[in-house]
């Protein structure tokens, strides 16, 4: 699970949807202990992906994380 904090707070069931729907100025925060990335993701310009201490992203082979915003 992840949360998007911005003009309107929201909770999403997966990181991919949260990042796709995030707008500039918003922060997507990983709430789950481990999030497995099975497909490539992009952090858009102006969007922040927050992975707090104690949480982690597990990146599968062949998956790319493109950071145009902030990780």
C-alpha positions in Angstrom: 0.0 0.0 0.0 1.1 3.5 -0.7 -0.3 7.0 0.1 -0.2 10.2 -2.0 0.0 13.3 0.1 -0.8 16.5 -1.8 -3.8 18.8 -2.4 -6.0 15.7 -1.8 -4.7 12.8 0.2 -5.3 9.3 -1.3 -4.5 5.7 -0.6 -3.7 3.3 -3.4 -3.2 -0.5 -3.5 -0.1 -0.4 -5.6 2.9 1.9 -6.3 2.4 1.9 -10.1 -1.1 3.4 -9.9 -0.1 5.9 -7.3 2.9 7.2 -9.3 0.8 7.3 -12.5 -1.9 9.4 -10.8 0.5 11.7 -8.8 0.8 15.3 -9.9 3.8 17.7 -9.5 4.1 18.7 -5.8 2.8 15.5 -4.5 4.6 12.8 -2.4 4.0 9.1 -2.8 4.9 7.3 0.4 5.5 3.6 0.7 3.4 2.3 3.6 4.1 -1.4 3.2 7.2 -3.0 4.7 8.3 -4.3 1.2 7.1 -3.4 -2.2 8.1 -5.7 -5.1 8.6 -3.9 -8.4 7.8 -6.4 -11.1 7.6 -3.8 -13.9 9.4 -0.6 -14.7 8.2 2.6 -13.1 8.8 6.3 -13.6 8.8 9.0 -10.9 7.5 12.0 -12.8 9.0 15.5 -12.6 7.9 17.3 -9.5 6.7 14.0 -7.8 8.6 12.6 -4.8 8.7 8.9 -3.9 9.3 8.5 -0.2 10.6 5.2 1.0 10.9 5.6 4.8 13.4 3.8 7.0 12.2 0.3 7.6 10.5 0.0 4.2 12.2 -1.2 1.0 11.7 -1.6 -2.7 12.6 -5.0 -4.1 13.5 -4.5 -7.8 13.0 -7.6 -10.0 15.5 -8.5 -12.7 15.1 -6.3 -15.8 13.0 -3.6 -14.1 14.0 0.0 -14.5 13.3 2.9 -12.1 13.4 6.2 -14.0 13.7 9.2 -11.7 12.6 12.5 -13.2 11.4 13.6 -9.8 12.8 12.8 -6.4 13.5 9.4 -4.8 
